[in-house]
Amino acid sequence: MTFRSVFLLGLLCALIFIGRAAMAEMVSIAGEDINMRSGPGIQHEVLWKIGSGFPVDIAKSEGEWVQVKDFEGSIGWVNKKTTQKTPHMIVKANKGTTTQIDVRSEPNATKGKVVARANYGVVFRTLEKKGGWVKVAHGSGVTGWVESGQLWGF
């Protein structure tokens, strides 16, 4: 291969990677009991219901429908109107256990007082990101900091 061929191949790969990265978009569900469907339209089977604030990653779009992927890798379709840009996170740590994560008063594992604990699958609204920490708020009124490695939804 010539230098030019290698360069063009590298450029093409970079453009494909950038295009795929640009397509990925995090959104959250707006509304309770939103139907997650097997395909893009109301004629498709409802796979499960999804709740308000649940973060999802848009994989592709088809008309008024978006194919989304959740933190466990499950894929389904929802109407675009049932999504919002408000950032949310979900606890991904400790699947299959009763171990909880700590929500702290400040972004510091040793100085931050534990203000709450949360189980796998708990949804939080994202308020701020700082270093390896995320400031979150829960619908119950709890606000605090969680280490980012314990959450999904970036």
mmCIF file of the C-alpha atoms, coordinates in Angstrom:
data_MODEL
# 
_entry.id   MODEL 
# 
loop_
_atom_site.group_PDB 
_atom_site.id 
_atom_site.type_symbol 
_atom_site.label_atom_id 
_atom_site.label_alt_id 
_atom_site.label_comp_id 
_atom_site.label_asym_id 
_atom_site.label_entity_id 
_atom_site.label_seq_id 
_atom_site.pdbx_PDB_ins_code 
_atom_site.Cartn_x 
_atom_site.Cartn_y 
_atom_site.Cartn_z 
_atom_site.occupancy 
_atom_site.B_iso_or_equiv 
_atom_site.pdbx_formal_charge 
_atom_site.auth_seq_id 
_atom_site.auth_comp_id 
_atom_site.auth_asym_id 
_atom_site.auth_atom_id 
_atom_site.pdbx_PDB_model_num 
ATOM 1   C CA . MET A 1 1   ? 0.000   0.000  0.000  1.00 0.00 ? 1   MET A CA 1 
ATOM 2   C CA . THR A 1 2   ? 1.150   3.480  -0.735 1.00 0.00 ? 2   THR A CA 1 
ATOM 3   C CA . PHE A 1 3   ? 1.341   6.224  1.864  1.00 0.00 ? 3   PHE A CA 1 
ATOM 4   C CA . ARG A 1 4   ? -1.649  7.900  0.211  1.00 0.00 ? 4   ARG A CA 1 
ATOM 5   C CA . SER A 1 5   ? -3.747  4.714  0.432  1.00 0.00 ? 5   SER A CA 1 
ATOM 6   C CA . VAL A 1 6   ? -2.890  4.237  4.094  1.00 0.00 ? 6   VAL A CA 1 
ATOM 7   C CA . PHE A 1 7   ? -3.678  7.886  4.806  1.00 0.00 ? 7   PHE A CA 1 
ATOM 8   C CA . LEU A 1 8   ? -7.050  7.714  3.016  1.00 0.00 ? 8   LEU A CA 1 
ATOM 9   C CA . LEU A 1 9   ? -7.959  4.473  4.781  1.00 0.00 ? 9   LEU A CA 1 
ATOM 10  C CA . GLY A 1 10  ? -7.061  6.021  8.147  1.00 0.00 ? 10  GLY A CA 1 
ATOM 11  C CA . LEU A 1 11  ? -9.088  9.138  7.338  1.00 0.00 ? 11  LEU A CA 1 
ATOM 12  C CA . LEU A 1 12  ? -12.098 7.031  6.332  1.00 0.00 ? 12  LEU A CA 1 
ATOM 13  C CA . CYS A 1 13  ? -11.916 5.031  9.580  1.00 0.00 ? 13  CYS A CA 1 
ATOM 14  C CA . ALA A 1 14  ? -11.696 8.254  11.606 1.00 0.00 ? 14  ALA A CA 1 
ATOM 15  C CA . LEU A 1 15  ? -14.742 9.717  9.840  1.00 0.00 ? 15  LEU A CA 1 
ATOM 16  C CA . ILE A 1 16  ? -16.755 6.556  10.461 1.00 0.00 ? 16  ILE A CA 1 
ATOM 17  C CA . PHE A 1 17  ? -15.780 6.596  14.145 1.00 0.00 ? 17  PHE A CA 1 
ATOM 18  C CA . ILE A 1 18  ? -16.661 10.300 14.478 1.00 0.00 ? 18  ILE A CA 1 
ATOM 19  C CA . GLY A 1 19  ? -19.977 9.715  12.700 1.00 0.00 ? 19  GLY A CA 1 
ATOM 20  C CA . ARG A 1 20  ? -20.921 6.894  15.047 1.00 0.00 ? 20  ARG A CA 1 
ATOM 21  C CA . ALA A 1 21  ? -19.895 8.909  18.100 1.00 0.00 ? 21  ALA A CA 1 
ATOM 22  C CA . ALA A 1 22  ? -21.949 11.872 16.895 1.00 0.00 ? 22  ALA A CA 1 
ATOM 23  C CA . MET A 1 23  ? -25.026 9.651  16.548 1.00 0.00 ? 23  MET A CA 1 
ATOM 24  C CA . ALA A 1 24  ? -24.876 8.487  20.164 1.00 0.00 ? 24  ALA A CA 1 
ATOM 25  C CA . GLU A 1 25  ? -26.923 10.781 22.342 1.00 0.00 ? 25  GLU A CA 1 
ATOM 26  C CA . MET A 1 26  ? -27.953 10.400 25.947 1.00 0.00 ? 26  MET A CA 1 
ATOM 27  C CA . VAL A 1 27  ? -31.513 11.384 26.802 1.00 0.00 ? 27  VAL A CA 1 
ATOM 28  C CA . SER A 1 28  ? -33.903 10.491 29.573 1.00 0.00 ? 28  SER A CA 1 
ATOM 29  C CA . ILE A 1 29  ? -37.507 9.344  29.583 1.00 0.00 ? 29  ILE A CA 1 
ATOM 30  C CA . ALA A 1 30  ? -40.135 12.056 30.082 1.00 0.00 ? 30  ALA A CA 1 
ATOM 31  C CA . GLY A 1 31  ? -43.231 10.559 31.660 1.00 0.00 ? 31  GLY A CA 1 
ATOM 32  C CA . GLU A 1 32  ? -44.330 7.498  33.588 1.00 0.00 ? 32  GLU A CA 1 
ATOM 33  C CA . ASP A 1 33  ? -45.146 4.102  32.116 1.00 0.00 ? 33  ASP A CA 1 
ATOM 34  C CA . ILE A 1 34  ? -43.718 4.837  28.670 1.00 0.00 ? 34  ILE A CA 1 
ATOM 35  C CA . ASN A 1 35  ? -43.976 1.872  26.302 1.00 0.00 ? 35  ASN A CA 1 
ATOM 36  C CA . MET A 1 36  ? -40.667 0.395  25.183 1.00 0.00 ? 36  MET A CA 1 
ATOM 37  C CA . ARG A 1 37  ? -41.528 -1.313 21.892 1.00 0.00 ? 37  ARG A CA 1 
ATOM 38  C CA . SER A 1 38  ? -39.932 -3.953 19.690 1.00 0.00 ? 38  SER A CA 1 
ATOM 39  C CA . GLY A 1 39  ? -39.985 -1.647 16.663 1.00 0.00 ? 39  GLY A CA 1 
ATOM 40  C CA . PRO A 1 40  ? -40.598 1.931  15.546 1.00 0.00 ? 40  PRO A CA 1 
ATOM 41  C CA . GLY A 1 41  ? -44.376 2.351  15.804 1.00 0.00 ? 41  GLY A CA 1 
ATOM 42  C CA . ILE A 1 42  ? -47.453 1.630  17.911 1.00 0.00 ? 42  ILE A CA 1 
ATOM 43  C CA . GLN A 1 43  ? -48.130 -1.531 15.909 1.00 0.00 ? 43  GLN A CA 1 
ATOM 44  C CA . HIS A 1 44  ? -45.052 -3.127 17.480 1.00 0.00 ? 44  HIS A CA 1 
ATOM 45  C CA . GLU A 1 45  ? -45.192 -5.191 20.664 1.00 0.00 ? 45  GLU A CA 1 
ATOM 46  C CA . VAL A 1 46  ? -44.686 -3.476 24.023 1.00 0.00 ? 46  VAL A CA 1 
ATOM 47  C CA . LEU A 1 47  ? -41.609 -5.116 25.557 1.00 0.00 ? 47  LEU A CA 1 
ATOM 48  C CA . TRP A 1 48  ? -41.811 -3.356 28.938 1.00 0.00 ? 48  TRP A CA 1 
ATOM 49  C CA . LYS A 1 49  ? -42.719 -0.034 30.535 1.00 0.00 ? 49  LYS A CA 1 
ATOM 50  C CA . ILE A 1 50  ? -40.085 2.526  31.430 1.00 0.00 ? 50  ILE A CA 1 
ATOM 51  C CA . GLY A 1 51  ? -40.335 5.382  33.937 1.00 0.00 ? 51  GLY A CA 1 
ATOM 52  C CA . SER A 1 52  ? -39.596 9.066  34.205 1.00 0.00 ? 52  SER A CA 1 
ATOM 53  C CA . GLY A 1 53  ? -35.948 10.101 34.222 1.00 0.00 ? 53  GLY A CA 1 
ATOM 54  C CA . PHE A 1 54  ? -34.636 6.701  33.131 1.00 0.00 ? 54  PHE A CA 1 
ATOM 55  C CA . PRO A 1 55  ? -31.478 7.435  31.094 1.00 0.00 ? 55  PRO A CA 1 
ATOM 56  C CA . VAL A 1 56  ? -31.121 5.870  27.644 1.00 0.00 ? 56  VAL A CA 1 
ATOM 57  C CA . ASP A 1 57  ? -28.648 6.133  24.788 1.00 0.00 ? 57  ASP A CA 1 
ATOM 58  C CA . ILE A 1 58  ? -30.144 6.807  21.348 1.00 0.00 ? 58  ILE A CA 1 
ATOM 59  C CA . ALA A 1 59  ? -28.769 4.270  18.863 1.00 0.00 ? 59  ALA A CA 1 
ATOM 60  C CA . LYS A 1 60  ? -30.720 5.377  15.790 1.00 0.00 ? 60  LYS A CA 1 
ATOM 61  C CA . SER A 1 61  ? -33.734 7.360  14.690 1.00 0.00 ? 61  SER A CA 1 
ATOM 62  C CA . GLU A 1 62  ? -36.576 6.463  12.350 1.00 0.00 ? 62  GLU A CA 1 
ATOM 63  C CA . GLY A 1 63  ? -39.217 9.140  11.819 1.00 0.00 ? 63  GLY A CA 1 
ATOM 64  C CA . GLU A 1 64  ? -40.801 10.000 15.169 1.00 0.00 ? 64  GLU A CA 1 
ATOM 65  C CA . TRP A 1 65  ? -39.210 6.977  16.853 1.00 0.00 ? 65  TRP A CA 1 
ATOM 66  C CA . VAL A 1 66  ? -35.803 6.382  18.397 1.00 0.00 ? 66  VAL A CA 1 
ATOM 67  C CA . GLN A 1 67  ? -34.097 3.100  19.134 1.00 0.00 ? 67  GLN A CA 1 
ATOM 68  C CA . VAL A 1 68  ? -32.569 3.295  22.581 1.00 0.00 ? 68  VAL A CA 1 
ATOM 69  C CA . LYS A 1 69  ? -30.253 1.221  24.738 1.00 0.00 ? 69  LYS A CA 1 
ATOM 70  C CA . ASP A 1 70  ? -30.362 1.200  28.528 1.00 0.00 ? 70  ASP A CA 1 
ATOM 71  C CA . PHE A 1 71  ? -27.627 0.661  31.113 1.00 0.00 ? 71  PHE A CA 1 
ATOM 72  C CA . GLU A 1 72  ? -28.053 -3.117 30.970 1.00 0.00 ? 72  GLU A CA 1 
ATOM 73  C CA . GLY A 1 73  ? -27.757 -3.222 27.185 1.00 0.00 ? 73  GLY A CA 1 
ATOM 74  C CA . SER A 1 74  ? -31.465 -3.804 26.529 1.00 0.00 ? 74  SER A CA 1 
ATOM 75  C CA . ILE A 1 75  ? -32.686 -2.271 23.276 1.00 0.00 ? 75  ILE A CA 1 
ATOM 76  C CA . GLY A 1 76  ? -36.127 -1.000 22.328 1.00 0.00 ? 76  GLY A CA 1 
ATOM 77  C CA . TRP A 1 77  ? -38.006 1.815  20.626 1.00 0.00 ? 77  TRP A CA 1 
ATOM 78  C CA . VAL A 1 78  ? -39.771 4.846  22.108 1.00 0.00 ? 78  VAL A CA 1 
ATOM 79  C CA . ASN A 1 79  ? -41.451 7.856  20.554 1.00 0.00 ? 79  ASN A CA 1 
ATOM 80  C CA . LYS A 1 80  ? -39.136 10.895 20.435 1.00 0.00 ? 80  LYS A CA 1 
ATOM 81  C CA . LYS A 1 81  ? -41.791 12.939 22.237 1.00 0.00 ? 81  LYS A CA 1 
ATOM 82  C CA . THR A 1 82  ? -41.330 10.729 25.320 1.00 0.00 ? 82  THR A CA 1 
ATOM 83  C CA . THR A 1 83  ? -37.674 11.724 25.728 1.00 0.00 ? 83  THR A CA 1 
ATOM 84  C CA . GLN A 1 84  ? -36.033 14.807 27.194 1.00 0.00 ? 84  GLN A CA 1 
ATOM 85  C CA . LYS A 1 85  ? -32.551 16.316 27.263 1.00 0.00 ? 85  LYS A CA 1 
ATOM 86  C CA . THR A 1 86  ? -32.517 16.695 31.080 1.00 0.00 ? 86  THR A CA 1 
ATOM 87  C CA . PRO A 1 87  ? -29.533 14.552 32.137 1.00 0.00 ? 87  PRO A CA 1 
ATOM 88  C CA . HIS A 1 88  ? -30.124 11.646 34.489 1.00 0.00 ? 88  HIS A CA 1 
ATOM 89  C CA . MET A 1 89  ? -27.944 8.853  35.872 1.00 0.00 ? 89  MET A CA 1 
ATOM 90  C CA . ILE A 1 90  ? -28.746 5.374  37.117 1.00 0.00 ? 90  ILE A CA 1 
ATOM 91  C CA . VAL A 1 91  ? -26.885 3.288  39.685 1.00 0.00 ? 91  VAL A CA 1 
ATOM 92  C CA . LYS A 1 92  ? -25.056 0.513  37.811 1.00 0.00 ? 92  LYS A CA 1 
ATOM 93  C CA . ALA A 1 93  ? -22.945 -0.772 40.718 1.00 0.00 ? 93  ALA A CA 1 
ATOM 94  C CA . ASN A 1 94  ? -23.662 -3.907 42.754 1.00 0.00 ? 94  ASN A CA 1 
ATOM 95  C CA . LYS A 1 95  ? -26.010 -5.716 40.378 1.00 0.00 ? 95  LYS A CA 1 
ATOM 96  C CA . GLY A 1 96  ? -27.520 -8.814 41.974 1.00 0.00 ? 96  GLY A CA 1 
ATOM 97  C CA . THR A 1 97  ? -26.604 -7.787 45.516 1.00 0.00 ? 97  THR A CA 1 
ATOM 98  C CA . THR A 1 98  ? -28.161 -5.798 48.332 1.00 0.00 ? 98  THR A CA 1 
ATOM 99  C CA . THR A 1 99  ? -25.009 -3.671 48.649 1.00 0.00 ? 99  THR A CA 1 
ATOM 100 C CA . GLN A 1 100 ? -25.778 0.026  48.313 1.00 0.00 ? 100 GLN A CA 1 
ATOM 101 C CA . ILE A 1 101 ? -23.708 2.949  47.051 1.00 0.00 ? 101 ILE A CA 1 
ATOM 102 C CA . ASP A 1 102 ? -23.053 6.034  49.160 1.00 0.00 ? 102 ASP A CA 1 
ATOM 103 C CA . VAL A 1 103 ? -24.442 9.452  48.318 1.00 0.00 ? 103 VAL A CA 1 
ATOM 104 C CA . ARG A 1 104 ? -22.147 11.981 50.023 1.00 0.00 ? 104 ARG A CA 1 
ATOM 105 C CA . SER A 1 105 ? -22.372 15.598 51.150 1.00 0.00 ? 105 SER A CA 1 
ATOM 106 C CA . GLU A 1 106 ? -19.309 16.544 49.091 1.00 0.00 ? 106 GLU A CA 1 
ATOM 107 C CA . PRO A 1 107 ? -17.211 14.969 46.313 1.00 0.00 ? 107 PRO A CA 1 
ATOM 108 C CA . ASN A 1 108 ? -14.775 13.253 48.639 1.00 0.00 ? 108 ASN A CA 1 
ATOM 109 C CA . ALA A 1 109 ? -14.827 9.591  49.739 1.00 0.00 ? 109 ALA A CA 1 
ATOM 110 C CA . THR A 1 110 ? -13.194 10.304 53.086 1.00 0.00 ? 110 THR A CA 1 
ATOM 111 C CA . LYS A 1 111 ? -14.475 13.784 54.019 1.00 0.00 ? 111 LYS A CA 1 
ATOM 112 C CA . GLY A 1 112 ? -17.934 13.624 52.484 1.00 0.00 ? 112 GLY A CA 1 
ATOM 113 C CA . LYS A 1 113 ? -20.589 12.605 55.022 1.00 0.00 ? 113 LYS A CA 1 
ATOM 114 C CA . VAL A 1 114 ? -22.962 9.881  53.783 1.00 0.00 ? 114 VAL A CA 1 
ATOM 115 C CA . VAL A 1 115 ? -26.364 11.568 53.320 1.00 0.00 ? 115 VAL A CA 1 
ATOM 116 C CA . ALA A 1 116 ? -28.113 8.604  51.674 1.00 0.00 ? 116 ALA A CA 1 
ATOM 117 C CA . ARG A 1 117 ? -27.561 5.178  50.142 1.00 0.00 ? 117 ARG A CA 1 
ATOM 118 C CA . ALA A 1 118 ? -28.925 3.803  46.887 1.00 0.00 ? 118 ALA A CA 1 
ATOM 119 C CA . ASN A 1 119 ? -29.451 0.388  45.315 1.00 0.00 ? 119 ASN A CA 1 
ATOM 120 C CA . TYR A 1 120 ? -28.703 -0.832 41.810 1.00 0.00 ? 120 TYR A CA 1 
ATOM 121 C CA . GLY A 1 121 ? -31.174 0.696  39.337 1.00 0.00 ? 121 GLY A CA 1 
ATOM 122 C CA . VAL A 1 122 ? -32.014 3.866  41.287 1.00 0.00 ? 122 VAL A CA 1 
ATOM 123 C CA . VAL A 1 123 ? -32.419 6.893  38.991 1.00 0.00 ? 123 VAL A CA 1 
ATOM 124 C CA . PHE A 1 124 ? -31.012 10.333 39.837 1.00 0.00 ? 124 PHE A CA 1 
ATOM 125 C CA . ARG A 1 125 ? -31.191 13.678 38.045 1.00 0.00 ? 125 ARG A CA 1 
ATOM 126 C CA . THR A 1 126 ? -27.709 14.953 37.176 1.00 0.00 ? 126 THR A CA 1 
ATOM 127 C CA . LEU A 1 127 ? -26.896 18.375 38.628 1.00 0.00 ? 127 LEU A CA 1 
ATOM 128 C CA . GLU A 1 128 ? -23.146 18.739 38.132 1.00 0.00 ? 128 GLU A CA 1 
ATOM 129 C CA . LYS A 1 129 ? -19.989 16.799 37.264 1.00 0.00 ? 129 LYS A CA 1 
ATOM 130 C CA . LYS A 1 130 ? -16.694 17.451 39.032 1.00 0.00 ? 130 LYS A CA 1 
ATOM 131 C CA . GLY A 1 131 ? -13.643 15.289 38.536 1.00 0.00 ? 131 GLY A CA 1 
ATOM 132 C CA . GLY A 1 132 ? -14.655 11.683 39.108 1.00 0.00 ? 132 GLY A CA 1 
ATOM 133 C CA . TRP A 1 133 ? -17.858 12.687 40.929 1.00 0.00 ? 133 TRP A CA 1 
ATOM 134 C CA . VAL A 1 134 ? -21.436 13.510 39.959 1.00 0.00 ? 134 VAL A CA 1 
ATOM 135 C CA . LYS A 1 135 ? -23.782 15.703 41.992 1.00 0.00 ? 135 LYS A CA 1 
ATOM 136 C CA . VAL A 1 136 ? -27.217 14.119 41.829 1.00 0.00 ? 136 VAL A CA 1 
ATOM 137 C CA . ALA A 1 137 ? -30.736 14.698 43.085 1.00 0.00 ? 137 ALA A CA 1 
ATOM 138 C CA . HIS A 1 138 ? -33.368 12.069 43.805 1.00 0.00 ? 138 HIS A CA 1 
ATOM 139 C CA . GLY A 1 139 ? -37.122 12.564 43.614 1.00 0.00 ? 139 GLY A CA 1 
ATOM 140 C CA . SER A 1 140 ? -37.292 11.980 47.373 1.00 0.00 ? 140 SER A CA 1 
ATOM 141 C CA . GLY A 1 141 ? -35.440 15.267 47.923 1.00 0.00 ? 141 GLY A CA 1 
ATOM 142 C CA . VAL A 1 142 ? -31.974 13.823 48.571 1.00 0.00 ? 142 VAL A CA 1 
ATOM 143 C CA . THR A 1 143 ? -29.087 15.695 46.938 1.00 0.00 ? 143 THR A CA 1 
ATOM 144 C CA . GLY A 1 144 ? -25.457 14.633 47.094 1.00 0.00 ? 144 GLY A CA 1 
ATOM 145 C CA . TRP A 1 145 ? -22.338 13.365 45.355 1.00 0.00 ? 145 TRP A CA 1 
ATOM 146 C CA . VAL A 1 146 ? -21.676 9.895  43.918 1.00 0.00 ? 146 VAL A CA 1 
ATOM 147 C CA . GLU A 1 147 ? -18.465 8.516  42.441 1.00 0.00 ? 147 GLU A CA 1 
ATOM 148 C CA . SER A 1 148 ? -19.017 8.483  38.662 1.00 0.00 ? 148 SER A CA 1 
ATOM 149 C CA . GLY A 1 149 ? -17.849 4.867  38.243 1.00 0.00 ? 149 GLY A CA 1 
ATOM 150 C CA . GLN A 1 150 ? -20.963 3.709  40.098 1.00 0.00 ? 150 GLN A CA 1 
ATOM 151 C CA . LEU A 1 151 ? -23.338 5.431  37.674 1.00 0.00 ? 151 LEU A CA 1 
ATOM 152 C CA . TRP A 1 152 ? -24.389 5.144  34.022 1.00 0.00 ? 152 TRP A CA 1 
ATOM 153 C CA . GLY A 1 153 ? -25.731 7.909  31.852 1.00 0.00 ? 153 GLY A CA 1 
ATOM 154 C CA . PHE A 1 154 ? -22.806 10.046 30.701 1.00 0.00 ? 154 PHE A CA 1 
# 
